[in-house]
Amino acid sequence: MLLGGPSHDLSVYHERTRRRGVNTIVYWIVRAVLQSFIQVWFRTARIGRAHIPKRGGVILAPNHRSFLDPFVIGTCLRRPIYFMAKQEMFTSRFRSWILNCMGAFPIRRGESDEQAMETARLLVEQGKAVVVFPEGTRIRRGPLGQPHSGVGRLALETGAPVLPIAVFGSERARRGWKVRPVKVRVRIGRPLTFPHVDHPSHHLAQEVTARIWPCVQLQWEWFGGARAPRQVERLPERAAAGARG
């Protein structure tokens, strides 16, 4: 039973996730408790579950508002999910072990973490469901943040379908150590598919992400979520003068 390695050695968690996946006993016991709590305490509404493939690799691409998001999304599937968690969550041996048993693997934020991307790719190719937050970090207020290219890269490298997902209301649940009984809603859009590319360029990954993210925003705005301000491209002075004339 893995009880964790040195806090700075994250490879042990990646290796365990790649080779063994979730700890079946721990996962289903914890999930049974969490699912009941989440559905009752947060009165969770789950829309679009029919769009989730019952088997095979799939990439779940939601917005990110709260630490609760992976667990809320997990209640929408009848199979385990895997997700990236910031490396700071893997400093405590027991917490690291529990998270790893539940399908979490570490990612170094603020840099290109090839180890985390490789773990995600291998899991999808093994037929697993992997959550990738395109924003890269929690955006607690206002409109959705700007996505990173990782989700587009993973979609191209695996050829797996991508599900655009909105999680709405989870940011209001936590106040300090208190978890309040707010209503949380999840909406899952139709799967998006892209061609398989072995070594996609950064530009191509960005282009694919730019096609995925508006579909996430569509689910978000369906709940009444705030829209991001539209950026208007400034015209050259001569063109602007011609338009006025």
C-alpha positions in Angstrom: 0.0 0.0 0.0 1.5 3.3 -1.1 1.8 5.8 1.7 3.6 8.4 -0.3 7.2 9.3 -1.0 9.2 12.5 -0.3 7.1 15.5 -0.9 9.5 16.7 -3.7 9.4 13.4 -5.5 6.2 13.5 -7.4 7.1 10.7 -9.8 5.9 8.0 -7.3 2.3 9.2 -7.7 2.5 9.3 -11.5 4.0 5.8 -11.6 1.3 4.4 -9.4 -1.5 6.1 -11.3 -0.2 4.9 -14.6 0.4 1.3 -13.5 -2.5 0.7 -11.0 -5.1 3.4 -11.5 -7.3 4.1 -8.5 -7.4 2.0 -5.4 -10.7 0.2 -6.1 -11.6 -0.4 -2.4 -10.7 3.1 -1.2 -12.2 4.7 -4.3 -15.7 3.1 -4.1 -16.0 3.5 -0.3 -15.0 7.2 -0.4 -17.1 7.8 -3.5 -20.2 6.2 -1.9 -19.9 8.6 1.0 -19.0 11.7 -1.0 -21.7 11.1 -3.7 -24.4 10.9 -1.1 -23.2 14.0 0.6 -22.7 16.0 -2.6 -26.1 15.1 -4.0 -28.0 15.9 -0.8 -26.0 18.8 0.6 -25.6 20.6 -2.7 -28.8 19.5 -4.3 -26.8 18.7 -7.3 -28.4 19.1 -10.7 -26.6 17.1 -13.5 -27.7 17.9 -17.0 -26.4 16.1 -20.2 -25.1 12.9 -18.6 -26.3 11.0 -21.7 -23.4 12.6 -23.6 -20.8 10.7 -21.5 -19.4 7.6 -23.2 -19.9 4.5 -21.0 -16.5 3.2 -21.9 -13.3 4.2 -23.7 -11.0 7.1 -23.2 -12.6 10.5 -22.8 -11.4 14.0 -21.8 -13.7 16.0 -19.5 -13.0 19.8 -19.9 -14.8 21.8 -17.2 -14.4 25.3 -15.9 -12.8 25.5 -12.4 -14.3 27.4 -9.5 -13.7 25.2 -6.4 -11.7 22.3 -4.9 -15.0 20.5 -5.0 -15.3 20.5 -8.8 -13.5 17.1 -9.5 -15.7 15.4 -6.9 -18.9 17.0 -8.3 -18.0 15.9 -11.8 -17.2 12.4 -10.5 -20.8 12.0 -9.4 -21.9 12.3 -13.1 -20.0 9.1 -14.2 -20.5 5.5 -13.2 -16.8 4.9 -13.5 -13.7 6.4 -11.9 -12.3 9.7 -13.1 -8.7 10.9 -13.0 -7.7 14.5 -12.5 -4.7 16.7 -12.0 -4.2 18.4 -8.6 -1.7 21.0 -7.7 1.6 19.7 -6.3 1.0 21.5 -3.0 -1.7 19.0 -2.3 0.9 16.2 -2.2 2.9 17.4 0.8 1.1 15.4 3.4 1.8 11.6 3.2 -1.7 10.5 4.2 -3.5 13.2 2.1 -1.3 12.3 -0.9 -2.2 8.7 -0.6 -5.9 9.3 -0.4 -5.9 11.7 -3.3 -3.8 9.2 -5.4 -6.2 6.4 -4.5 -9.0 8.6 -5.7 -7.5 9.2 -9.1 -5.6 12.5 -8.5 -2.0 13.0 -9.8 0.2 16.0 -9.2 0.9 18.9 -11.6 3.4 21.7 -11.3 1.4 24.9 -12.0 2.9 27.8 -13.7 5.2 25.7 -15.9 4.9 23.1 -18.7 4.6 19.8 -16.7 5.5 17.1 -19.2 5.2 14.4 -16.6 1.6 15.3 -15.8 0.7 15.5 -19.5 2.2 12.1 -20.1 0.2 10.6 -17.3 -3.0 12.1 -18.7 -2.2 10.8 -22.2 -1.5 7.3 -21.0 -4.7 7.2 -18.9 -6.8 8.3 -21.8 -5.2 5.8 -24.1 -5.9 3.1 -21.4 -9.6 3.9 -21.8 -9.9 6.1 -18.7 -11.9 9.3 -18.1 -9.6 12.2 -17.4 -10.6 15.7 -16.1 -8.5 18.5 -17.5 -9.3 22.1 -16.3 -8.4 24.3 -19.3 -8.1 27.4 -17.1 -5.3 25.7 -15.2 -6.3 27.2 -11.8 -9.5 28.2 -10.0 -11.3 31.3 -11.2 -13.5 32.1 -8.2 -15.5 35.1 -9.5 -16.8 36.8 -12.6 -16.5 35.3 -16.1 -14.5 32.3 -17.1 -10.7 32.6 -17.4 -8.5 32.2 -20.4 -7.8 28.5 -21.3 -4.3 27.0 -21.8 -3.4 24.8 -24.7 -3.0 21.6 -22.7 -6.5 20.3 -23.3 -6.1 20.8 -27.0 -2.8 19.0 -27.0 -4.3 16.1 -25.2 -7.2 15.9 -27.5 -4.9 15.7 -30.5 -2.4 13.3 -29.0 -5.1 10.8 -28.0 -7.9 11.4 -30.6 -10.3 10.9 -27.7 -13.7 12.8 -27.5 -13.7 16.0 -25.4 -16.8 16.9 -23.3 -17.3 20.6 -22.6 -18.6 21.0 -19.0 -19.8 23.8 -16.9 -19.9 23.6 -13.1 -22.0 26.4 -11.6 -22.3 27.5 -8.0 -19.5 25.5 -6.4 -17.5 28.6 -5.6 -20.1 29.7 -3.1 -19.9 26.4 -1.1 -16.7 27.1 0.9 -16.3 29.8 3.5 -13.1 29.2 5.4 -13.4 25.6 6.8 -17.2 25.7 6.5 -18.9 24.0 3.5 -22.3 25.5 3.0 -25.4 23.8 1.5 -25.5 25.8 -1.7 -27.1 24.5 -5.0 -24.5 23.3 -7.5 -25.3 22.5 -11.1 -23.4 20.7 -13.8 -24.1 20.8 -17.5 -22.3 18.5 -20.0 -22.3 19.3 -23.7 -22.0 17.1 -26.7 -18.6 15.4 -27.3 -16.2 17.1 -29.6 -13.7 15.1 -31.7 -10.5 16.0 -33.4 -8.0 14.1 -35.6 -5.2 12.2 -34.0 -1.8 13.9 -34.2 1.2 12.3 -32.7 3.3 15.4 -32.1 1.0 18.5 -32.4 2.6 21.9 -32.5 1.8 24.4 -29.8 -0.1 26.5 -32.3 -2.3 23.6 -33.4 -3.0 22.7 -29.7 -4.0 26.4 -29.1 -6.3 26.3 -32.2 -8.1 23.1 -30.9 -8.4 24.6 -27.4 -9.9 27.7 -29.0 -12.6 25.5 -30.4 -13.3 23.6 -27.2 -13.5 26.6 -24.9 -16.5 28.4 -26.5 -18.4 25.2 -26.0 -17.6 25.3 -22.3 -18.6 28.9 -22.2 -21.9 28.0 -23.9 -22.7 25.6 -21.0 -21.7 28.2 -18.5 -23.8 31.0 -20.0 -26.8 28.6 -20.2 -26.8 28.7 -16.4 -26.6 32.5 -16.5 -22.9 32.8 -15.9 -21.2 36.1 -16.6 -19.8 36.5 -20.1 -16.3 37.5 -20.8 -15.9 41.0 -22.2 -15.6 40.9 -26.0 -12.3 42.2 -27.3 -12.6 44.6 -30.2 -9.7 44.8 -32.5 -8.6 48.3 -33.2 -8.5 49.3 -36.9 -5.6 51.2 -38.4 -6.3 54.9 -38.5 -6.8 55.1 -42.2 -9.3 52.3 -42.2 -11.1 53.8 -39.2 -11.3 57.2 -41.0 -12.7 55.4 -44.1 -15.3 53.7 -42.0 -16.4 57.0 -40.5 -16.4 58.7 -43.9 
